[in-house]
Amino acid sequence: MTALYQSELSGLELLNRGKVRDIYAIDEEHMLIVTSDRLSAFDVILPQPIPGKGEVLTRVSSFWFRRMTGIIPNHLTDIPLENVVKNADERAILGDRAIVVRRLKPLPVEAIVRGYIIGSGWKDYQKTGRICGITLPEKLRLADKLPEPIYTPSTKAELGAHDENVDFQHTIDLLGRTLAEQVRDISLQIYTEAAAYALDKGIIIADTKFEFGLDEEGRLHIIDEALTPDSSRFWPANRYRPGISPPSFDKQFVRDYLETLGWDKTPPGPELPREIIEKTAQKYREAEQRLTGR
């Protein structure tokens, strides 16, 4: 399986190269998003790609976007890739990694929903008994299922910086109460419906993050990616038990490996062994197969 660490497209202006995605201008209303095979961990881009990862993320996001159209519109368009990327060789390199989307105004928050307690939420809970200002029951164990999903937003940091968990009032201050409540309520609805669907496929969605944008009329859209192994924690339901960090279908597998190295989590990221790269690629493909049937 081929890998694409960084796209280089002729005839299109590169607007931004993020941790994973390369974004190109098409016109005033549209952009091209290329989801590369880069992998970031602890907000550091690692030096090696995960072959096929970008294609998996693009297909899985498109799958969820289509499923949730009854809840919220998304940024996808029907414009074929060949109308935008004229060079056939460049299109072949991109594979399923590229989509044409509407230009929307992104909101300055990460909309995070947690159904289980893990990651930064677990660390905050151990210190304060709370996550993003939400008081949780006492004596929760690592990876415990929460009584109900909670909305725990964070800031959107610049490349190389760390997102920070914030309380809901912070998002009200940024967005206004009406829009902040809309983002919260839709995020919880999407997560609840997606988690039920995924569980039927043998996958627990422990938590996930969404990004939203506004069109010129101020209508809310979901953008970026949705419910992928990069933006979510996916656990195999048949191997889940609280008290431990469960095995996963996502990049937590890489995070767990990196935690064993004594790395200080600053650039440059360490080289990954071949077996870690291959195992990670396999996990991404299995998540897609379970969720979409591909």
Buried (B, 14 or more C-beta within 10 A) or exposed (E): EEBBBEBEBEEBEBEEBBBBBBBBBBEEEBBBBBBBBBBBBBBBBBBBBBBBBBBBBBBBBBBBBEBBEEEBBBBBBEBEBEEBBEEEEBBEBBBBBBBBBBBBEBBEBBBBBBBBBBBBBBEBBEEEBBBBBBEBEEEBEBBBBBEEBBBBBBBBEEEEEEBEBBBBEBBBEBBEEEBBBBBBEBBBBBBBBBBEBBEEEBBBBBBBBBBBBBBEEEEBBBBBBBBBBBBBBBBBBEEBEBEEBBBBBBBBBBBEBBEEEEBEBEEEBBEBEEEBBBBBBBBBBBBBEBBBEE
